[in-house]
Amino acid sequence: MFKLKGVDPLDEKKKEKLSKLIKKGEKFKKRSLERWNNKTSKYNKK
């Protein structure tokens, strides 16, 4: 993964984008999980 040469600025941008995407994905997963839990808890109460 790491390079001995100087870090390529393009690679840095790509890494930033990737980490942002991953964070977004985690947020989305959390949200959908919460929604799913809310739905199931509603059904379980009935």
C-alpha distance matrix in Angstrom:
0.0 3.8 6.7 10.1 12.1 13.2 11.3 12.6 15.0 14.7 11.1 12.4 15.2 13.3 11.4 15.0 16.5 14.3 15.0 18.6 18.9 17.7 20.3 22.9 22.4 22.9 26.0 27.3 26.9 28.7 31.4 32.0 32.2 34.7 36.7 36.8 37.9 40.5 41.8 42.1 43.7 46.3 47.0 47.3 49.8 52.1
3.8 0.0 3.8 6.8 9.0 10.1 8.7 10.9 13.6 14.2 10.9 11.7 15.1 14.1 12.2 15.3 17.6 16.0 16.3 19.8 20.7 19.8 21.8 24.6 24.6 24.9 27.8 29.4 29.3 30.8 33.5 34.4 34.6 36.8 39.0 39.3 40.3 42.8 44.3 44.7 46.1 48.7 49.7 49.9 52.2 54.7
6.7 3.8 0.0 3.8 5.4 7.3 7.0 9.2 12.6 13.5 10.8 12.1 15.6 15.0 13.8 16.9 19.1 18.1 18.8 22.0 23.0 22.5 24.6 27.2 27.4 28.0 30.7 32.3 32.4 34.0 36.5 37.5 37.9 40.1 42.1 42.5 43.6 46.1 47.5 48.0 49.5 52.0 53.0 53.3 55.6 58.0
10.1 6.8 3.8 0.0 3.8 6.7 8.3 11.0 14.4 16.0 13.8 14.7 18.3 18.3 17.1 19.9 22.4 21.6 22.1 25.2 26.5 26.0 27.8 30.5 30.9 31.4 34.0 35.7 35.8 37.3 39.8 40.9 41.2 43.3 45.5 46.0 46.9 49.4 51.0 51.4 52.8 55.3 56.4 56.6 58.9 61.4
12.1 9.0 5.4 3.8 0.0 3.8 6.3 8.5 12.0 13.8 12.4 13.5 16.8 17.3 16.8 19.3 21.6 21.5 22.2 25.0 26.4 26.4 28.2 30.6 31.3 32.1 34.4 36.1 36.6 38.1 40.4 41.6 42.2 44.2 46.2 46.9 48.0 50.3 51.8 52.5 53.9 56.3 57.4 57.9 60.1 62.5
13.2 10.1 7.3 6.7 3.8 0.0 3.8 6.4 9.1 11.7 10.8 11.2 14.4 15.6 15.2 17.1 19.7 20.1 20.6 23.1 24.8 25.2 26.6 28.9 30.0 30.8 32.8 34.7 35.5 36.8 38.9 40.3 41.1 42.9 44.8 45.8 47.0 49.0 50.6 51.5 52.8 55.0 56.4 57.0 59.0 61.4
11.3 8.7 7.0 8.3 6.3 3.8 0.0 3.8 6.3 8.6 7.3 7.4 10.8 11.9 11.4 13.3 15.9 16.3 16.9 19.3 21.1 21.5 22.9 25.2 26.3 27.2 29.2 30.9 31.8 33.2 35.2 36.6 37.5 39.3 41.1 42.1 43.4 45.3 46.9 47.9 49.3 51.4 52.8 53.4 55.4 57.8
12.6 10.9 9.2 11.0 8.5 6.4 3.8 0.0 3.8 5.3 5.2 6.5 8.9 9.9 10.7 12.6 14.4 15.3 16.6 18.5 20.0 21.0 22.6 24.4 25.6 27.0 28.8 30.2 31.3 33.0 34.7 36.0 37.2 39.0 40.5 41.6 43.2 45.0 46.4 47.6 49.1 51.0 52.3 53.2 55.2 57.4
15.0 13.6 12.6 14.4 12.0 9.1 6.3 3.8 0.0 3.8 5.3 4.9 6.3 8.6 9.7 10.5 12.4 14.1 15.3 16.5 18.3 19.8 21.0 22.5 24.2 25.7 27.0 28.5 30.0 31.5 32.9 34.4 35.9 37.4 38.8 40.2 41.8 43.3 44.8 46.2 47.7 49.4 50.9 51.9 53.7 55.9
14.7 14.2 13.5 16.0 13.8 11.7 8.6 5.3 3.8 0.0 3.8 5.3 5.1 6.2 8.6 9.9 10.6 12.2 14.3 15.3 16.4 18.2 19.9 21.0 22.4 24.3 25.7 26.7 28.3 30.2 31.4 32.6 34.3 36.0 37.2 38.4 40.3 41.8 43.0 44.5 46.1 47.8 49.1 50.3 52.2 54.2
11.1 10.9 10.8 13.8 12.4 10.8 7.3 5.2 5.3 3.8 0.0 3.8 5.4 5.0 6.1 8.5 9.8 10.3 12.1 14.1 15.0 16.1 18.1 19.6 20.6 22.3 24.1 25.3 26.4 28.3 29.9 31.0 32.3 34.3 35.6 36.7 38.3 40.2 41.4 42.6 44.3 46.1 47.4 48.3 50.4 52.5
12.4 11.7 12.1 14.7 13.5 11.2 7.4 6.5 4.9 5.3 3.8 0.0 3.8 5.4 5.0 6.2 8.6 9.7 10.5 12.2 14.1 15.1 16.4 18.2 19.7 20.9 22.5 24.1 25.4 26.9 28.5 30.0 31.2 32.8 34.4 35.7 37.1 38.8 40.4 41.6 43.0 44.9 46.4 47.3 49.1 51.4
15.2 15.1 15.6 18.3 16.8 14.4 10.8 8.9 6.3 5.1 5.4 3.8 0.0 3.8 5.4 5.0 6.2 8.5 9.9 10.5 12.2 14.1 15.2 16.3 18.1 19.9 21.0 22.3 24.1 25.7 26.8 28.3 29.9 31.4 32.6 34.1 35.8 37.2 38.6 40.2 41.7 43.2 44.8 45.9 47.7 49.8
13.3 14.1 15.0 18.3 17.3 15.6 11.9 9.9 8.6 6.2 5.0 5.4 3.8 0.0 3.8 5.4 5.1 6.1 8.6 9.8 10.4 12.1 14.1 15.1 16.2 18.2 19.8 20.7 22.2 24.2 25.5 26.5 28.1 30.0 31.1 32.3 34.1 35.8 36.9 38.3 40.0 41.7 42.9 44.1 46.1 48.1
11.4 12.2 13.8 17.1 16.8 15.2 11.4 10.7 9.7 8.6 6.1 5.0 5.4 3.8 0.0 3.8 5.4 5.0 6.1 8.5 9.7 10.3 12.1 14.0 15.0 16.3 18.2 19.6 20.7 22.4 24.1 25.4 26.5 28.4 29.9 31.0 32.5 34.3 35.8 36.9 38.4 40.3 41.7 42.5 44.6 46.7
15.0 15.3 16.9 19.9 19.3 17.1 13.3 12.6 10.5 9.9 8.5 6.2 5.0 5.4 3.8 0.0 3.8 5.4 5.2 6.1 8.5 9.8 10.5 12.2 14.1 15.3 16.5 18.2 19.8 21.0 22.4 24.1 25.5 26.9 28.4 29.9 31.3 32.8 34.4 35.9 37.2 38.9 40.6 41.5 43.2 45.5
16.5 17.6 19.1 22.4 21.6 19.7 15.9 14.4 12.4 10.6 9.8 8.6 6.2 5.1 5.4 3.8 0.0 3.8 5.5 5.1 6.1 8.5 9.8 10.4 12.1 14.2 15.2 16.2 18.1 19.8 20.8 22.2 23.9 25.5 26.6 28.1 29.9 31.3 32.5 34.1 35.7 37.2 38.7 39.9 41.7 43.7
14.3 16.0 18.1 21.6 21.5 20.1 16.3 15.3 14.1 12.2 10.3 9.7 8.5 6.1 5.0 5.4 3.8 0.0 3.8 5.4 5.0 6.1 8.6 9.7 10.3 12.2 14.2 15.0 16.2 18.2 19.8 20.7 22.1 24.1 25.4 26.4 28.1 29.9 31.1 32.4 34.1 35.9 37.1 38.1 40.2 42.2
15.0 16.3 18.8 22.1 22.2 20.6 16.9 16.6 15.3 14.3 12.1 10.5 9.9 8.6 6.1 5.2 5.5 3.8 0.0 3.8 5.4 5.0 6.1 8.5 9.7 10.4 12.3 14.1 15.1 16.4 18.2 19.8 20.8 22.4 24.2 25.4 26.7 28.4 30.1 31.2 32.5 34.5 36.0 36.8 38.7 40.9
18.6 19.8 22.0 25.2 25.0 23.1 19.3 18.5 16.5 15.3 14.1 12.2 10.5 9.8 8.5 6.1 5.1 5.4 3.8 0.0 3.8 5.4 5.0 6.1 8.5 9.8 10.5 12.2 14.1 15.3 16.4 18.2 19.7 21.0 22.4 24.0 25.5 26.8 28.4 30.0 31.3 32.9 34.6 35.7 37.3 39.5
18.9 20.7 23.0 26.5 26.4 24.8 21.1 20.0 18.3 16.4 15.0 14.1 12.2 10.4 9.7 8.5 6.1 5.0 5.4 3.8 0.0 3.8 5.4 5.0 6.1 8.6 9.8 10.3 12.1 14.1 15.1 16.2 18.0 19.7 20.7 22.0 23.9 25.4 26.6 28.1 29.8 31.3 32.7 33.9 35.8 37.8
17.7 19.8 22.5 26.0 26.4 25.2 21.5 21.0 19.8 18.2 16.1 15.1 14.1 12.1 10.3 9.8 8.5 6.1 5.0 5.4 3.8 0.0 3.8 5.4 5.0 6.2 8.7 9.7 10.4 12.3 14.1 15.2 16.2 18.2 19.8 20.7 22.2 24.1 25.5 26.6 28.1 30.1 31.4 32.2 34.3 36.4
20.3 21.8 24.6 27.8 28.2 26.6 22.9 22.6 21.0 19.9 18.1 16.4 15.2 14.1 12.1 10.5 9.8 8.6 6.1 5.0 5.4 3.8 0.0 3.8 5.3 5.0 6.2 8.6 9.8 10.6 12.3 14.2 15.2 16.5 18.3 19.8 20.9 22.5 24.3 25.6 26.7 28.6 30.3 31.1 32.8 35.1
22.9 24.6 27.2 30.5 30.6 28.9 25.2 24.4 22.5 21.0 19.6 18.2 16.3 15.1 14.0 12.2 10.4 9.7 8.5 6.1 5.0 5.4 3.8 0.0 3.8 5.4 5.1 6.1 8.5 9.8 10.5 12.1 14.0 15.2 16.3 18.1 19.7 20.9 22.4 24.1 25.5 26.9 28.6 29.8 31.5 33.5
22.4 24.6 27.4 30.9 31.3 30.0 26.3 25.6 24.2 22.4 20.6 19.7 18.1 16.2 15.0 14.1 12.1 10.3 9.7 8.5 6.1 5.0 5.3 3.8 0.0 3.8 5.4 5.0 6.0 8.5 9.8 10.4 12.0 14.0 15.1 16.1 18.0 19.7 20.8 22.1 23.9 25.5 26.8 27.9 29.9 31.9
22.9 24.9 28.0 31.4 32.1 30.8 27.2 27.0 25.7 24.3 22.3 20.9 19.9 18.2 16.3 15.3 14.2 12.2 10.4 9.8 8.6 6.2 5.0 5.4 3.8 0.0 3.8 5.4 5.0 6.1 8.6 9.9 10.4 12.2 14.1 15.1 16.2 18.2 19.8 20.8 22.1 24.2 25.7 26.3 28.3 30.6
26.0 27.8 30.7 34.0 34.4 32.8 29.2 28.8 27.0 25.7 24.1 22.5 21.0 19.8 18.2 16.5 15.2 14.2 12.3 10.5 9.8 8.7 6.2 5.1 5.4 3.8 0.0 3.8 5.4 5.1 6.1 8.6 9.8 10.5 12.2 14.1 15.2 16.4 18.3 19.9 20.8 22.5 24.4 25.3 26.8 29.1
27.3 29.4 32.3 35.7 36.1 34.7 30.9 30.2 28.5 26.7 25.3 24.1 22.3 20.7 19.6 18.2 16.2 15.0 14.1 12.2 10.3 9.7 8.6 6.1 5.0 5.4 3.8 0.0 3.8 5.4 5.1 6.0 8.4 9.8 10.4 12.0 14.0 15.2 16.3 18.1 19.7 21.0 22.5 23.9 25.6 27.5
26.9 29.3 32.4 35.8 36.6 35.5 31.8 31.3 30.0 28.3 26.4 25.4 24.1 22.2 20.7 19.8 18.1 16.2 15.1 14.1 12.1 10.4 9.8 8.5 6.0 5.0 5.4 3.8 0.0 3.8 5.5 5.2 5.9 8.5 9.8 10.3 12.0 14.1 15.2 16.2 17.9 19.8 21.0 21.9 24.0 26.1
28.7 30.8 34.0 37.3 38.1 36.8 33.2 33.0 31.5 30.2 28.3 26.9 25.7 24.2 22.4 21.0 19.8 18.2 16.4 15.3 14.1 12.3 10.6 9.8 8.5 6.1 5.1 5.4 3.8 0.0 3.8 5.6 5.1 6.1 8.6 9.8 10.4 12.2 14.2 15.2 16.2 18.3 20.0 20.6 22.3 24.7
31.4 33.5 36.5 39.8 40.4 38.9 35.2 34.7 32.9 31.4 29.9 28.5 26.8 25.5 24.1 22.4 20.8 19.8 18.2 16.4 15.1 14.1 12.3 10.5 9.8 8.6 6.1 5.1 5.5 3.8 0.0 3.8 5.4 5.1 6.1 8.5 9.8 10.5 12.3 14.2 15.2 16.5 18.5 19.7 21.1 23.2
32.0 34.4 37.5 40.9 41.6 40.3 36.6 36.0 34.4 32.6 31.0 30.0 28.3 26.5 25.4 24.1 22.2 20.7 19.8 18.2 16.2 15.2 14.2 12.1 10.4 9.9 8.6 6.0 5.2 5.6 3.8 0.0 3.8 5.4 5.0 6.0 8.5 9.7 10.4 12.2 14.0 15.3 16.5 18.0 19.9 21.6
32.2 34.6 37.9 41.2 42.2 41.1 37.5 37.2 35.9 34.3 32.3 31.2 29.9 28.1 26.5 25.5 23.9 22.1 20.8 19.7 18.0 16.2 15.2 14.0 12.0 10.4 9.8 8.4 5.9 5.1 5.4 3.8 0.0 3.8 5.4 5.0 6.1 8.5 9.8 10.5 12.0 14.1 15.3 16.0 18.1 20.3
34.7 36.8 40.1 43.3 44.2 42.9 39.3 39.0 37.4 36.0 34.3 32.8 31.4 30.0 28.4 26.9 25.5 24.1 22.4 21.0 19.7 18.2 16.5 15.2 14.0 12.2 10.5 9.8 8.5 6.1 5.1 5.4 3.8 0.0 3.8 5.4 5.0 6.1 8.6 9.9 10.3 12.2 14.3 15.0 16.3 18.7
36.7 39.0 42.1 45.5 46.2 44.8 41.1 40.5 38.8 37.2 35.6 34.4 32.6 31.1 29.9 28.4 26.6 25.4 24.2 22.4 20.7 19.8 18.3 16.3 15.1 14.1 12.2 10.4 9.8 8.6 6.1 5.0 5.4 3.8 0.0 3.8 5.4 5.1 6.2 8.6 9.8 10.7 12.5 14.1 15.5 17.2
36.8 39.3 42.5 46.0 46.9 45.8 42.1 41.6 40.2 38.4 36.7 35.7 34.1 32.3 31.0 29.9 28.1 26.4 25.4 24.0 22.0 20.7 19.8 18.1 16.1 15.1 14.1 12.0 10.3 9.8 8.5 6.0 5.0 5.4 3.8 0.0 3.8 5.4 5.1 6.2 8.5 9.9 10.7 12.1 14.3 15.9
37.9 40.3 43.6 46.9 48.0 47.0 43.4 43.2 41.8 40.3 38.3 37.1 35.8 34.1 32.5 31.3 29.9 28.1 26.7 25.5 23.9 22.2 20.9 19.7 18.0 16.2 15.2 14.0 12.0 10.4 9.8 8.5 6.1 5.0 5.4 3.8 0.0 3.8 5.4 5.2 6.0 8.5 9.9 10.2 12.1 14.5
40.5 42.8 46.1 49.4 50.3 49.0 45.3 45.0 43.3 41.8 40.2 38.8 37.2 35.8 34.3 32.8 31.3 29.9 28.4 26.8 25.4 24.1 22.5 20.9 19.7 18.2 16.4 15.2 14.1 12.2 10.5 9.7 8.5 6.1 5.1 5.4 3.8 0.0 3.8 5.5 5.1 6.2 8.7 9.8 10.6 12.8
41.8 44.3 47.5 51.0 51.8 50.6 46.9 46.4 44.8 43.0 41.4 40.4 38.6 36.9 35.8 34.4 32.5 31.1 30.1 28.4 26.6 25.5 24.3 22.4 20.8 19.8 18.3 16.3 15.2 14.2 12.3 10.4 9.8 8.6 6.2 5.1 5.4 3.8 0.0 3.8 5.5 5.2 6.4 8.6 10.1 11.3
42.1 44.7 48.0 51.4 52.5 51.5 47.9 47.6 46.2 44.5 42.6 41.6 40.2 38.3 36.9 35.9 34.1 32.4 31.2 30.0 28.1 26.6 25.6 24.1 22.1 20.8 19.9 18.1 16.2 15.2 14.2 12.2 10.5 9.9 8.6 6.2 5.2 5.5 3.8 0.0 3.8 5.4 5.0 6.0 8.6 10.1
43.7 46.1 49.5 52.8 53.9 52.8 49.3 49.1 47.7 46.1 44.3 43.0 41.7 40.0 38.4 37.2 35.7 34.1 32.5 31.3 29.8 28.1 26.7 25.5 23.9 22.1 20.8 19.7 17.9 16.2 15.2 14.0 12.0 10.3 9.8 8.5 6.0 5.1 5.5 3.8 0.0 3.8 5.4 4.9 6.2 8.8
46.3 48.7 52.0 55.3 56.3 55.0 51.4 51.0 49.4 47.8 46.1 44.9 43.2 41.7 40.3 38.9 37.2 35.9 34.5 32.9 31.3 30.1 28.6 26.9 25.5 24.2 22.5 21.0 19.8 18.3 16.5 15.3 14.1 12.2 10.7 9.9 8.5 6.2 5.2 5.4 3.8 0.0 3.8 5.4 5.3 6.7
47.0 49.7 53.0 56.4 57.4 56.4 52.8 52.3 50.9 49.1 47.4 46.4 44.8 42.9 41.7 40.6 38.7 37.1 36.0 34.6 32.7 31.4 30.3 28.6 26.8 25.7 24.4 22.5 21.0 20.0 18.5 16.5 15.3 14.3 12.5 10.7 9.9 8.7 6.4 5.0 5.4 3.8 0.0 3.8 5.5 5.4
47.3 49.9 53.3 56.6 57.9 57.0 53.4 53.2 51.9 50.3 48.3 47.3 45.9 44.1 42.5 41.5 39.9 38.1 36.8 35.7 33.9 32.2 31.1 29.8 27.9 26.3 25.3 23.9 21.9 20.6 19.7 18.0 16.0 15.0 14.1 12.1 10.2 9.8 8.6 6.0 4.9 5.4 3.8 0.0 3.8 5.5
49.8 52.2 55.6 58.9 60.1 59.0 55.4 55.2 53.7 52.2 50.4 49.1 47.7 46.1 44.6 43.2 41.7 40.2 38.7 37.3 35.8 34.3 32.8 31.5 29.9 28.3 26.8 25.6 24.0 22.3 21.1 19.9 18.1 16.3 15.5 14.3 12.1 10.6 10.1 8.6 6.2 5.3 5.5 3.8 0.0 3.8
52.1 54.7 58.0 61.4 62.5 61.4 57.8 57.4 55.9 54.2 52.5 51.4 49.8 48.1 46.7 45.5 43.7 42.2 40.9 39.5 37.8 36.4 35.1 33.5 31.9 30.6 29.1 27.5 26.1 24.7 23.2 21.6 20.3 18.7 17.2 15.9 14.5 12.8 11.3 10.1 8.8 6.7 5.4 5.5 3.8 0.0
